[in-house]
């Protein structure tokens, strides 16, 4: 967890900067990632709400 840009930078690092729609992280917003069996991290919660990726490639 971090404050301001620290949290955003950590989130980008964990997700290999694959998330285009996370630029508007709230200053006190909470996010959560879950490590997958592959060792990659999946964003589960963003700005205190369940995360659903937008766009054409959304799961």
C-alpha distance matrix in Angstrom:
0.0 3.8 7.1 9.9 10.7 8.1 5.7 9.3 10.5 8.2 9.1 12.6 12.8 12.1 14.5 17.0 16.9 18.9 17.6 19.9 19.1 15.4 16.3 16.1 12.5 12.6 11.3 9.9 9.8 7.8 8.1 9.0 10.9 13.8 15.6 19.2 22.3 22.8 19.6 18.1 15.0 15.7 13.6 14.4 12.8 12.1 12.2 12.8 15.7 16.8 16.8 20.2 21.0 23.7 26.6 29.5 27.5 25.5 25.7
3.8 0.0 3.7 6.6 7.7 5.1 4.1 7.9 9.0 8.0 9.7 12.5 13.0 13.4 15.7 17.5 16.8 19.4 17.9 19.6 18.9 15.1 15.1 14.9 11.4 11.4 9.3 8.9 9.8 9.2 10.1 11.9 13.7 16.9 18.5 22.0 25.2 25.2 22.0 20.2 17.3 18.0 15.7 16.9 14.9 13.4 12.9 14.2 17.3 18.9 18.4 21.7 22.1 24.4 27.1 30.2 28.5 26.7 27.5
7.1 3.7 0.0 3.8 6.4 5.7 5.7 8.4 10.2 10.5 11.8 14.2 15.3 16.2 18.0 19.7 18.3 20.8 19.0 20.0 18.9 15.1 14.4 13.6 10.4 9.6 6.6 7.0 9.0 9.9 11.6 14.2 16.5 19.9 21.8 25.1 28.4 28.4 25.3 23.2 20.2 20.5 17.8 18.9 16.4 14.1 12.7 14.4 17.7 19.9 19.5 22.6 22.9 24.8 27.5 30.8 29.6 27.8 28.9
9.9 6.6 3.8 0.0 3.8 5.6 6.1 7.0 9.1 10.7 11.6 13.1 15.0 16.4 17.6 18.8 16.8 19.4 17.3 17.7 16.6 13.0 11.6 10.8 8.3 8.0 5.2 7.6 9.2 11.1 12.4 15.4 17.4 21.1 22.9 26.0 29.4 29.0 26.1 23.6 20.7 20.7 17.9 19.3 16.8 13.9 12.3 14.9 17.8 20.0 19.0 21.8 21.7 23.0 25.5 28.9 28.0 26.5 28.1
10.7 7.7 6.4 3.8 0.0 3.8 5.5 5.0 6.0 8.5 9.8 10.4 12.1 14.2 15.3 16.0 13.9 16.8 15.3 15.7 15.4 11.9 10.2 10.8 8.9 10.0 8.3 10.8 11.5 12.8 13.0 15.7 16.9 20.5 21.8 24.7 28.0 27.1 24.3 21.7 19.1 19.5 17.1 19.2 17.3 14.4 13.8 16.7 19.1 20.7 19.1 21.6 20.8 22.2 24.3 27.4 26.3 25.3 27.0
8.1 5.1 5.7 5.6 3.8 0.0 3.8 5.5 5.2 6.2 8.6 10.0 10.6 12.4 14.4 15.2 14.0 17.2 16.1 17.3 17.3 13.7 12.9 13.6 11.0 12.1 10.2 11.5 12.2 12.5 12.4 14.4 15.3 18.7 19.7 22.9 26.0 25.3 22.1 20.0 17.5 18.5 16.5 18.6 17.0 14.8 14.6 17.0 19.6 20.9 19.5 22.3 21.7 23.7 25.9 28.8 27.3 26.1 27.4
5.7 4.1 5.7 6.1 5.5 3.8 0.0 3.8 5.5 5.2 6.2 8.6 9.9 10.6 12.3 14.0 12.9 15.4 14.0 15.6 15.1 11.3 11.5 11.9 8.7 10.0 8.9 9.5 9.2 9.0 8.6 10.7 12.0 15.5 17.0 20.2 23.5 23.1 20.1 17.8 14.9 15.4 13.1 14.9 13.2 11.2 11.3 13.5 15.9 17.1 16.0 18.9 18.7 20.9 23.4 26.4 24.8 23.3 24.3
9.3 7.9 8.4 7.0 5.0 5.5 3.8 0.0 3.8 5.5 5.1 6.2 8.7 10.0 10.7 12.0 10.0 12.5 10.9 12.1 11.9 8.3 8.1 9.3 7.0 9.5 9.5 11.1 10.1 10.4 9.3 11.6 12.3 15.9 17.4 20.1 23.5 22.6 20.0 17.1 14.4 14.6 12.2 14.6 13.1 10.6 11.1 14.0 15.8 16.7 14.8 17.2 16.4 18.2 20.4 23.4 21.9 20.8 22.2
10.5 9.0 10.2 9.1 6.0 5.2 5.5 3.8 0.0 3.8 5.4 5.1 6.2 8.7 10.0 10.3 8.9 12.3 11.8 13.2 14.0 10.9 10.5 12.6 10.7 13.2 12.7 14.4 13.7 13.6 12.1 13.6 13.4 16.6 17.3 19.9 23.0 21.7 18.8 16.2 14.2 15.3 13.7 16.6 15.8 13.8 14.7 17.5 19.1 19.6 17.5 19.6 18.4 20.3 22.1 24.7 22.9 22.3 23.6
8.2 8.0 10.5 10.7 8.5 6.2 5.2 5.5 3.8 0.0 3.8 5.4 5.0 6.2 8.6 9.8 9.7 12.6 12.4 14.7 15.4 12.2 12.9 14.6 12.1 14.3 13.9 14.5 13.5 12.4 10.6 11.1 10.7 13.6 14.1 17.0 20.0 19.1 16.0 13.8 11.6 13.1 11.9 14.7 14.3 13.1 14.5 16.6 18.3 18.4 16.6 19.1 18.3 20.8 22.9 25.3 23.1 22.2 22.9
9.1 9.7 11.8 11.6 9.8 8.6 6.2 5.1 5.4 3.8 0.0 3.8 5.4 5.2 6.2 8.4 7.8 9.9 9.2 11.8 12.2 9.2 10.7 12.5 10.2 12.9 13.5 14.0 12.1 10.8 8.2 8.7 8.1 11.4 12.4 15.0 18.4 17.5 14.9 12.1 9.4 10.0 8.4 11.4 11.2 10.0 12.0 14.2 15.3 15.1 13.0 15.3 14.6 17.2 19.4 21.8 19.7 18.5 19.2
12.6 12.5 14.2 13.1 10.4 10.0 8.6 6.2 5.1 5.4 3.8 0.0 3.8 5.6 5.3 5.8 4.4 7.4 7.5 9.8 11.3 9.0 10.0 12.8 11.5 14.8 15.5 16.7 14.9 14.2 11.5 12.1 10.9 13.7 14.1 16.1 19.2 17.6 15.2 12.1 10.3 11.1 10.2 13.7 13.9 12.4 14.5 17.1 17.8 17.4 14.6 16.2 14.5 16.7 18.2 20.4 18.3 17.8 19.0
12.8 13.0 15.3 15.0 12.1 10.6 9.9 8.7 6.2 5.0 5.4 3.8 0.0 3.8 5.6 5.1 6.2 9.3 10.6 13.2 15.0 12.7 13.7 16.4 14.8 17.8 18.0 18.9 17.4 16.1 13.4 13.2 11.4 13.5 13.0 15.1 17.8 16.0 13.2 10.7 9.7 11.7 11.8 15.3 16.0 15.1 17.4 19.5 20.4 19.7 17.2 18.9 17.4 19.9 21.2 23.1 20.6 20.2 21.0
12.1 13.4 16.2 16.4 14.2 12.4 10.6 10.0 8.7 6.2 5.2 5.6 3.8 0.0 3.8 5.7 7.6 9.4 10.5 13.9 15.2 13.1 15.0 17.3 15.3 18.1 18.7 18.9 16.9 14.9 11.8 10.6 8.1 9.8 9.2 11.5 14.3 13.0 10.1 7.6 6.0 8.5 9.1 12.4 13.6 13.7 16.5 18.0 18.6 17.4 15.2 17.1 16.0 19.0 20.7 22.4 19.6 18.8 18.9
14.5 15.7 18.0 17.6 15.3 14.4 12.3 10.7 10.0 8.6 6.2 5.3 5.6 3.8 0.0 3.8 5.3 5.9 7.3 10.8 12.5 11.1 13.5 16.0 14.7 18.0 19.2 19.7 17.2 15.6 12.1 11.1 8.5 10.1 9.9 11.2 14.2 12.5 10.6 7.1 5.6 6.8 7.5 11.2 12.9 12.8 15.9 17.7 17.6 16.1 13.3 14.4 12.8 15.7 17.1 18.7 15.8 15.2 15.6
17.0 17.5 19.7 18.8 16.0 15.2 14.0 12.0 10.3 9.8 8.4 5.8 5.1 5.7 3.8 0.0 3.8 5.5 8.3 11.1 13.7 12.7 14.3 17.5 16.6 20.1 21.1 22.1 20.0 18.7 15.5 14.8 12.2 13.6 12.7 13.6 16.0 13.5 11.7 8.6 8.6 10.2 11.2 15.0 16.5 16.0 18.9 21.1 21.0 19.6 16.5 17.3 15.1 17.4 18.1 19.3 16.5 16.8 17.5
16.9 16.8 18.3 16.8 13.9 14.0 12.9 10.0 8.9 9.7 7.8 4.4 6.2 7.6 5.3 3.8 0.0 3.8 5.6 7.8 10.5 9.6 10.8 14.2 13.9 17.6 18.9 20.3 18.2 17.6 14.6 14.9 13.1 15.3 15.2 16.2 19.0 16.8 15.2 11.8 10.9 11.4 11.2 15.0 15.8 14.5 17.0 19.7 19.7 18.7 15.4 15.9 13.4 15.2 15.9 17.6 15.4 15.6 17.2
18.9 19.4 20.8 19.4 16.8 17.2 15.4 12.5 12.3 12.6 9.9 7.4 9.3 9.4 5.9 5.5 3.8 0.0 3.8 6.4 9.3 9.6 11.6 14.8 14.9 18.7 20.6 21.8 19.1 18.4 15.2 15.1 13.0 14.8 14.9 15.1 17.9 15.7 14.9 11.2 10.5 10.1 10.2 13.8 15.1 14.2 17.2 19.6 18.8 17.3 13.7 13.5 10.6 12.3 12.7 14.0 11.6 12.0 13.6
17.6 17.9 19.0 17.3 15.3 16.1 14.0 10.9 11.8 12.4 9.2 7.5 10.6 10.5 7.3 8.3 5.6 3.8 0.0 3.8 5.7 6.0 8.6 11.4 11.8 15.5 17.7 19.0 16.1 15.8 12.8 13.5 12.2 14.6 15.7 16.3 19.5 17.9 17.0 13.2 11.5 10.1 8.8 12.0 12.6 11.2 13.9 16.6 15.7 14.5 10.8 10.8 8.0 9.6 10.8 13.0 11.2 10.8 12.8
19.9 19.6 20.0 17.7 15.7 17.3 15.6 12.1 13.2 14.7 11.8 9.8 13.2 13.9 10.8 11.1 7.8 6.4 3.8 0.0 3.8 5.8 7.1 10.1 11.7 15.4 17.9 19.7 17.0 17.5 15.1 16.4 15.7 18.2 19.4 20.0 23.2 21.5 20.7 16.9 15.3 13.7 12.2 14.9 15.0 12.8 14.8 17.9 17.0 16.2 12.6 12.0 8.9 8.9 9.4 12.1 11.3 11.4 14.3
19.1 18.9 18.9 16.6 15.4 17.3 15.1 11.9 14.0 15.4 12.2 11.3 15.0 15.2 12.5 13.7 10.5 9.3 5.7 3.8 0.0 3.8 5.8 7.6 9.4 12.8 15.7 17.3 14.5 15.3 13.3 15.2 15.2 18.1 20.0 20.8 24.2 23.1 22.2 18.5 16.2 14.0 11.6 13.6 12.9 10.3 11.8 15.0 13.9 13.6 10.2 9.8 7.4 7.2 9.0 12.4 12.2 11.2 14.1
15.4 15.1 15.1 13.0 11.9 13.7 11.3 8.3 10.9 12.2 9.2 9.0 12.7 13.1 11.1 12.7 9.6 9.6 6.0 5.8 3.8 0.0 3.8 5.5 6.1 9.7 12.4 13.9 11.3 12.1 10.3 12.6 13.0 16.3 18.4 19.8 23.5 22.6 21.1 17.5 14.8 13.1 10.2 12.3 11.0 7.9 9.2 12.6 12.5 12.7 9.8 10.8 9.3 10.2 12.5 15.8 15.2 13.8 16.1
16.3 15.1 14.4 11.6 10.2 12.9 11.5 8.1 10.5 12.9 10.7 10.0 13.7 15.0 13.5 14.3 10.8 11.6 8.6 7.1 5.8 3.8 0.0 3.8 5.8 9.2 11.3 13.8 12.0 13.7 12.7 15.4 16.1 19.6 21.5 23.1 26.7 25.6 23.9 20.4 17.8 16.5 13.7 15.9 14.2 10.8 11.0 14.7 15.2 16.0 13.4 14.3 12.7 12.9 14.6 18.0 17.8 16.9 19.5
16.1 14.9 13.6 10.8 10.8 13.6 11.9 9.3 12.6 14.6 12.5 12.8 16.4 17.3 16.0 17.5 14.2 14.8 11.4 10.1 7.6 5.5 3.8 0.0 3.8 6.2 9.0 11.4 9.7 12.1 12.0 15.3 16.9 20.5 22.9 24.7 28.4 27.7 26.0 22.6 19.7 18.0 14.7 16.0 13.6 9.8 8.8 12.5 13.2 14.9 13.0 14.3 13.6 13.6 15.9 19.6 19.7 18.2 20.7
12.5 11.4 10.4 8.3 8.9 11.0 8.7 7.0 10.7 12.1 10.2 11.5 14.8 15.3 14.7 16.6 13.9 14.9 11.8 11.7 9.4 6.1 5.8 3.8 0.0 3.8 6.4 8.2 6.3 8.6 8.8 12.3 14.3 18.0 20.5 22.8 26.5 26.2 24.1 21.0 17.7 16.4 12.9 14.0 11.3 7.5 6.2 9.9 11.5 13.4 12.0 14.2 14.1 15.1 17.9 21.4 20.9 19.1 21.0
12.6 11.4 9.6 8.0 10.0 12.1 10.0 9.5 13.2 14.3 12.9 14.8 17.8 18.1 18.0 20.1 17.6 18.7 15.5 15.4 12.8 9.7 9.2 6.2 3.8 0.0 3.8 5.3 4.5 8.0 9.8 13.5 16.2 19.9 22.7 25.3 29.0 29.0 26.9 23.9 20.5 19.1 15.4 15.8 12.5 9.0 6.1 9.2 11.5 14.3 13.8 16.4 16.9 17.8 20.8 24.4 24.1 22.0 23.7
11.3 9.3 6.6 5.2 8.3 10.2 8.9 9.5 12.7 13.9 13.5 15.5 18.0 18.7 19.2 21.1 18.9 20.6 17.7 17.9 15.7 12.4 11.3 9.0 6.4 3.8 0.0 3.8 5.7 8.9 11.2 14.8 17.5 21.2 23.8 26.7 30.4 30.3 27.8 25.1 21.8 20.9 17.5 18.1 14.9 11.7 9.0 11.4 14.4 17.2 16.9 19.7 20.2 21.3 24.2 27.8 27.3 25.3 26.9
9.9 8.9 7.0 7.6 10.8 11.5 9.5 11.1 14.4 14.5 14.0 16.7 18.9 18.9 19.7 22.1 20.3 21.8 19.0 19.7 17.3 13.9 13.8 11.4 8.2 5.3 3.8 0.0 3.8 6.5 9.7 13.1 16.4 19.8 22.7 25.7 29.3 29.8 27.2 24.8 21.3 20.4 16.9 16.8 13.4 10.9 7.9 9.2 12.7 15.7 16.2 19.4 20.5 22.1 25.3 28.8 28.1 25.7 26.8
9.8 9.8 9.0 9.2 11.5 12.2 9.2 10.1 13.7 13.5 12.1 14.9 17.4 16.9 17.2 20.0 18.2 19.1 16.1 17.0 14.5 11.3 12.0 9.7 6.3 4.5 5.7 3.8 0.0 3.8 6.6 10.2 13.5 17.0 20.1 22.8 26.5 27.0 24.8 22.2 18.5 17.2 13.6 13.3 9.7 7.1 4.2 5.9 9.2 12.0 12.4 15.6 16.9 18.6 22.0 25.4 24.6 22.1 23.1
7.8 9.2 9.9 11.1 12.8 12.5 9.0 10.4 13.6 12.4 10.8 14.2 16.1 14.9 15.6 18.7 17.6 18.4 15.8 17.5 15.3 12.1 13.7 12.1 8.6 8.0 8.9 6.5 3.8 0.0 3.8 6.9 10.4 13.7 16.9 19.7 23.4 24.2 21.9 19.6 15.9 14.7 11.3 10.7 7.4 6.1 5.1 5.0 8.3 10.4 11.2 14.8 16.4 18.8 22.2 25.4 24.1 21.4 21.8
8.1 10.1 11.6 12.4 13.0 12.4 8.6 9.3 12.1 10.6 8.2 11.5 13.4 11.8 12.1 15.5 14.6 15.2 12.8 15.1 13.3 10.3 12.7 12.0 8.8 9.8 11.2 9.7 6.6 3.8 0.0 3.8 6.9 10.4 13.5 16.2 19.9 20.5 18.4 16.0 12.2 10.9 7.6 7.5 4.9 4.3 5.9 6.4 8.1 8.9 8.8 12.4 13.7 16.5 19.8 22.7 21.0 18.4 18.7
9.0 11.9 14.2 15.4 15.7 14.4 10.7 11.6 13.6 11.1 8.7 12.1 13.2 10.6 11.1 14.8 14.9 15.1 13.5 16.4 15.2 12.6 15.4 15.3 12.3 13.5 14.8 13.1 10.2 6.9 3.8 0.0 3.8 6.8 10.1 12.9 16.5 17.5 15.5 13.4 9.7 8.5 6.1 5.6 4.9 6.7 9.2 8.8 9.6 9.1 9.1 12.6 14.0 17.4 20.5 23.0 20.8 18.2 17.7
10.9 13.7 16.5 17.4 16.9 15.3 12.0 12.3 13.4 10.7 8.1 10.9 11.4 8.1 8.5 12.2 13.1 13.0 12.2 15.7 15.2 13.0 16.1 16.9 14.3 16.2 17.5 16.4 13.5 10.4 6.9 3.8 0.0 3.8 6.6 9.4 13.0 13.8 11.8 9.7 5.9 5.3 4.3 5.3 7.0 9.0 12.2 12.2 12.3 10.7 9.9 12.6 13.4 17.0 19.8 21.7 19.1 16.8 16.0
13.8 16.9 19.9 21.1 20.5 18.7 15.5 15.9 16.6 13.6 11.4 13.7 13.5 9.8 10.1 13.6 15.3 14.8 14.6 18.2 18.1 16.3 19.6 20.5 18.0 19.9 21.2 19.8 17.0 13.7 10.4 6.8 3.8 0.0 3.8 6.3 9.8 11.2 9.6 8.4 5.4 5.3 6.5 6.7 9.4 12.2 15.5 15.0 14.6 12.4 11.8 14.1 15.0 18.8 21.3 22.7 19.7 17.5 15.9
15.6 18.5 21.8 22.9 21.8 19.7 17.0 17.4 17.3 14.1 12.4 14.1 13.0 9.2 9.9 12.7 15.2 14.9 15.7 19.4 20.0 18.4 21.5 22.9 20.5 22.7 23.8 22.7 20.1 16.9 13.5 10.1 6.6 3.8 0.0 3.8 6.8 8.0 6.0 5.8 4.4 6.4 9.0 10.1 13.0 15.4 18.8 18.6 18.3 15.9 15.0 16.8 17.1 20.8 22.9 23.8 20.5 18.9 17.2
19.2 22.0 25.1 26.0 24.7 22.9 20.2 20.1 19.9 17.0 15.0 16.1 15.1 11.5 11.2 13.6 16.2 15.1 16.3 20.0 20.8 19.8 23.1 24.7 22.8 25.3 26.7 25.7 22.8 19.7 16.2 12.9 9.4 6.3 3.8 0.0 3.8 5.3 5.3 5.4 5.8 6.9 10.3 11.3 14.8 17.4 21.0 20.8 19.9 17.0 15.8 16.8 16.9 20.5 22.1 22.6 19.0 17.6 15.4
22.3 25.2 28.4 29.4 28.0 26.0 23.5 23.5 23.0 20.0 18.4 19.2 17.8 14.3 14.2 16.0 19.0 17.9 19.5 23.2 24.2 23.5 26.7 28.4 26.5 29.0 30.4 29.3 26.5 23.4 19.9 16.5 13.0 9.8 6.8 3.8 0.0 3.8 5.4 7.4 9.1 10.6 14.1 15.0 18.5 21.2 24.8 24.5 23.5 20.5 19.4 20.2 20.2 23.7 25.0 25.0 21.3 20.3 17.8
22.8 25.2 28.4 29.0 27.1 25.3 23.1 22.6 21.7 19.1 17.5 17.6 16.0 13.0 12.5 13.5 16.8 15.7 17.9 21.5 23.1 22.6 25.6 27.7 26.2 29.0 30.3 29.8 27.0 24.2 20.5 17.5 13.8 11.2 8.0 5.3 3.8 0.0 3.8 5.5 8.6 10.5 14.3 16.0 19.5 21.6 25.3 25.5 24.6 21.7 19.9 20.3 19.6 22.9 23.8 23.6 19.8 19.4 17.4
19.6 22.0 25.3 26.1 24.3 22.1 20.1 20.0 18.8 16.0 14.9 15.2 13.2 10.1 10.6 11.7 15.2 14.9 17.0 20.7 22.2 21.1 23.9 26.0 24.1 26.9 27.8 27.2 24.8 21.9 18.4 15.5 11.8 9.6 6.0 5.3 5.4 3.8 0.0 3.8 6.6 9.7 13.1 15.1 18.2 20.1 23.6 23.9 23.5 21.0 19.4 20.4 19.8 23.2 24.4 24.7 21.1 20.5 18.9
18.1 20.2 23.2 23.6 21.7 20.0 17.8 17.1 16.2 13.8 12.1 12.1 10.7 7.6 7.1 8.6 11.8 11.2 13.2 16.9 18.5 17.5 20.4 22.6 21.0 23.9 25.1 24.8 22.2 19.6 16.0 13.4 9.7 8.4 5.8 5.4 7.4 5.5 3.8 0.0 3.8 6.7 10.1 12.7 15.7 17.2 20.7 21.4 20.9 18.4 16.3 17.2 16.3 19.6 20.8 21.3 17.8 17.2 16.0
15.0 17.3 20.2 20.7 19.1 17.5 14.9 14.4 14.2 11.6 9.4 10.3 9.7 6.0 5.6 8.6 10.9 10.5 11.5 15.3 16.2 14.8 17.8 19.7 17.7 20.5 21.8 21.3 18.5 15.9 12.2 9.7 5.9 5.4 4.4 5.8 9.1 8.6 6.6 3.8 0.0 3.8 6.6 9.2 12.0 13.5 17.0 17.7 17.3 15.0 13.1 14.6 14.1 17.6 19.4 20.6 17.3 16.0 15.0
15.7 18.0 20.5 20.7 19.5 18.5 15.4 14.6 15.3 13.1 10.0 11.1 11.7 8.5 6.8 10.2 11.4 10.1 10.1 13.7 14.0 13.1 16.5 18.0 16.4 19.1 20.9 20.4 17.2 14.7 10.9 8.5 5.3 5.3 6.4 6.9 10.6 10.5 9.7 6.7 3.8 0.0 3.8 6.2 9.3 11.2 14.9 15.4 14.4 11.8 9.7 10.9 10.8 14.5 16.5 17.8 14.7 12.9 11.8
13.6 15.7 17.8 17.9 17.1 16.5 13.1 12.2 13.7 11.9 8.4 10.2 11.8 9.1 7.5 11.2 11.2 10.2 8.8 12.2 11.6 10.2 13.7 14.7 12.9 15.4 17.5 16.9 13.6 11.3 7.6 6.1 4.3 6.5 9.0 10.3 14.1 14.3 13.1 10.1 6.6 3.8 0.0 3.8 6.0 7.4 11.2 11.9 10.9 8.8 6.6 8.7 9.1 12.7 15.4 17.4 14.9 12.6 12.2
14.4 16.9 18.9 19.3 19.2 18.6 14.9 14.6 16.6 14.7 11.4 13.7 15.3 12.4 11.2 15.0 15.0 13.8 12.0 14.9 13.6 12.3 15.9 16.0 14.0 15.8 18.1 16.8 13.3 10.7 7.5 5.6 5.3 6.7 10.1 11.3 15.0 16.0 15.1 12.7 9.2 6.2 3.8 0.0 3.8 7.0 10.5 10.0 8.6 5.9 5.3 8.0 9.9 13.5 16.6 18.6 16.4 13.5 12.5
12.8 14.9 16.4 16.8 17.3 17.0 13.2 13.1 15.8 14.3 11.2 13.9 16.0 13.6 12.9 16.5 15.8 15.1 12.6 15.0 12.9 11.0 14.2 13.6 11.3 12.5 14.9 13.4 9.7 7.4 4.9 4.9 7.0 9.4 13.0 14.8 18.5 19.5 18.2 15.7 12.0 9.3 6.0 3.8 0.0 3.8 6.9 6.3 5.4 4.3 4.7 8.4 10.7 13.7 17.3 19.9 18.2 15.1 14.9
12.1 13.4 14.1 13.9 14.4 14.8 11.2 10.6 13.8 13.1 10.0 12.4 15.1 13.7 12.8 16.0 14.5 14.2 11.2 12.8 10.3 7.9 10.8 9.8 7.5 9.0 11.7 10.9 7.1 6.1 4.3 6.7 9.0 12.2 15.4 17.4 21.2 21.6 20.1 17.2 13.5 11.2 7.4 7.0 3.8 0.0 3.8 5.4 5.5 6.3 5.4 8.9 10.3 12.7 16.2 19.3 18.1 15.4 16.0
12.2 12.9 12.7 12.3 13.8 14.6 11.3 11.1 14.7 14.5 12.0 14.5 17.4 16.5 15.9 18.9 17.0 17.2 13.9 14.8 11.8 9.2 11.0 8.8 6.2 6.1 9.0 7.9 4.2 5.1 5.9 9.2 12.2 15.5 18.8 21.0 24.8 25.3 23.6 20.7 17.0 14.9 11.2 10.5 6.9 3.8 0.0 3.8 5.6 8.3 8.5 11.6 13.2 14.8 18.4 21.8 21.1 18.3 19.3
12.8 14.2 14.4 14.9 16.7 17.0 13.5 14.0 17.5 16.6 14.2 17.1 19.5 18.0 17.7 21.1 19.7 19.6 16.6 17.9 15.0 12.6 14.7 12.5 9.9 9.2 11.4 9.2 5.9 5.0 6.4 8.8 12.2 15.0 18.6 20.8 24.5 25.5 23.9 21.4 17.7 15.4 11.9 10.0 6.3 5.4 3.8 0.0 3.8 7.1 8.9 12.3 14.7 16.7 20.5 23.6 22.8 19.6 20.0
15.7 17.3 17.7 17.8 19.1 19.6 15.9 15.8 19.1 18.3 15.3 17.8 20.4 18.6 17.6 21.0 19.7 18.8 15.7 17.0 13.9 12.5 15.2 13.2 11.5 11.5 14.4 12.7 9.2 8.3 8.1 9.6 12.3 14.6 18.3 19.9 23.5 24.6 23.5 20.9 17.3 14.4 10.9 8.6 5.4 5.5 5.6 3.8 0.0 3.8 6.2 9.2 12.1 14.1 17.9 20.8 20.1 16.7 16.9
16.8 18.9 19.9 20.0 20.7 20.9 17.1 16.7 19.6 18.4 15.1 17.4 19.7 17.4 16.1 19.6 18.7 17.3 14.5 16.2 13.6 12.7 16.0 14.9 13.4 14.3 17.2 15.7 12.0 10.4 8.9 9.1 10.7 12.4 15.9 17.0 20.5 21.7 21.0 18.4 15.0 11.8 8.8 5.9 4.3 6.3 8.3 7.1 3.8 0.0 3.8 6.6 9.9 12.5 16.2 18.7 17.5 14.0 13.6
16.8 18.4 19.5 19.0 19.1 19.5 16.0 14.8 17.5 16.6 13.0 14.6 17.2 15.2 13.3 16.5 15.4 13.7 10.8 12.6 10.2 9.8 13.4 13.0 12.0 13.8 16.9 16.2 12.4 11.2 8.8 9.1 9.9 11.8 15.0 15.8 19.4 19.9 19.4 16.3 13.1 9.7 6.6 5.3 4.7 5.4 8.5 8.9 6.2 3.8 0.0 3.8 6.4 9.3 12.9 15.5 14.2 10.9 11.1
20.2 21.7 22.6 21.8 21.6 22.3 18.9 17.2 19.6 19.1 15.3 16.2 18.9 17.1 14.4 17.3 15.9 13.5 10.8 12.0 9.8 10.8 14.3 14.3 14.2 16.4 19.7 19.4 15.6 14.8 12.4 12.6 12.6 14.1 16.8 16.8 20.2 20.3 20.4 17.2 14.6 10.9 8.7 8.0 8.4 8.9 11.6 12.3 9.2 6.6 3.8 0.0 3.8 6.3 9.8 12.1 11.1 7.6 8.1
21.0 22.1 22.9 21.7 20.8 21.7 18.7 16.4 18.4 18.3 14.6 14.5 17.4 16.0 12.8 15.1 13.4 10.6 8.0 8.9 7.4 9.3 12.7 13.6 14.1 16.9 20.2 20.5 16.9 16.4 13.7 14.0 13.4 15.0 17.1 16.9 20.2 19.6 19.8 16.3 14.1 10.8 9.1 9.9 10.7 10.3 13.2 14.7 12.1 9.9 6.4 3.8 0.0 3.8 6.8 9.2 8.1 5.2 7.1
23.7 24.4 24.8 23.0 22.2 23.7 20.9 18.2 20.3 20.8 17.2 16.7 19.9 19.0 15.7 17.4 15.2 12.3 9.6 8.9 7.2 10.2 12.9 13.6 15.1 17.8 21.3 22.1 18.6 18.8 16.5 17.4 17.0 18.8 20.8 20.5 23.7 22.9 23.2 19.6 17.6 14.5 12.7 13.5 13.7 12.7 14.8 16.7 14.1 12.5 9.3 6.3 3.8 0.0 3.8 7.0 7.6 5.5 8.7
26.6 27.1 27.5 25.5 24.3 25.9 23.4 20.4 22.1 22.9 19.4 18.2 21.2 20.7 17.1 18.1 15.9 12.7 10.8 9.4 9.0 12.5 14.6 15.9 17.9 20.8 24.2 25.3 22.0 22.2 19.8 20.5 19.8 21.3 22.9 22.1 25.0 23.8 24.4 20.8 19.4 16.5 15.4 16.6 17.3 16.2 18.4 20.5 17.9 16.2 12.9 9.8 6.8 3.8 0.0 3.8 5.6 5.6 9.3
29.5 30.2 30.8 28.9 27.4 28.8 26.4 23.4 24.7 25.3 21.8 20.4 23.1 22.4 18.7 19.3 17.6 14.0 13.0 12.1 12.4 15.8 18.0 19.6 21.4 24.4 27.8 28.8 25.4 25.4 22.7 23.0 21.7 22.7 23.8 22.6 25.0 23.6 24.7 21.3 20.6 17.8 17.4 18.6 19.9 19.3 21.8 23.6 20.8 18.7 15.5 12.1 9.2 7.0 3.8 0.0 3.8 5.6 8.8
27.5 28.5 29.6 28.0 26.3 27.3 24.8 21.9 22.9 23.1 19.7 18.3 20.6 19.6 15.8 16.5 15.4 11.6 11.2 11.3 12.2 15.2 17.8 19.7 20.9 24.1 27.3 28.1 24.6 24.1 21.0 20.8 19.1 19.7 20.5 19.0 21.3 19.8 21.1 17.8 17.3 14.7 14.9 16.4 18.2 18.1 21.1 22.8 20.1 17.5 14.2 11.1 8.1 7.6 5.6 3.8 0.0 3.8 6.4
25.5 26.7 27.8 26.5 25.3 26.1 23.3 20.8 22.3 22.2 18.5 17.8 20.2 18.8 15.2 16.8 15.6 12.0 10.8 11.4 11.2 13.8 16.9 18.2 19.1 22.0 25.3 25.7 22.1 21.4 18.4 18.2 16.8 17.5 18.9 17.6 20.3 19.4 20.5 17.2 16.0 12.9 12.6 13.5 15.1 15.4 18.3 19.6 16.7 14.0 10.9 7.6 5.2 5.5 5.6 5.6 3.8 0.0 3.8
25.7 27.5 28.9 28.1 27.0 27.4 24.3 22.2 23.6 22.9 19.2 19.0 21.0 18.9 15.6 17.5 17.2 13.6 12.8 14.3 14.1 16.1 19.5 20.7 21.0 23.7 26.9 26.8 23.1 21.8 18.7 17.7 16.0 15.9 17.2 15.4 17.8 17.4 18.9 16.0 15.0 11.8 12.2 12.5 14.9 16.0 19.3 20.0 16.9 13.6 11.1 8.1 7.1 8.7 9.3 8.8 6.4 3.8 0.0
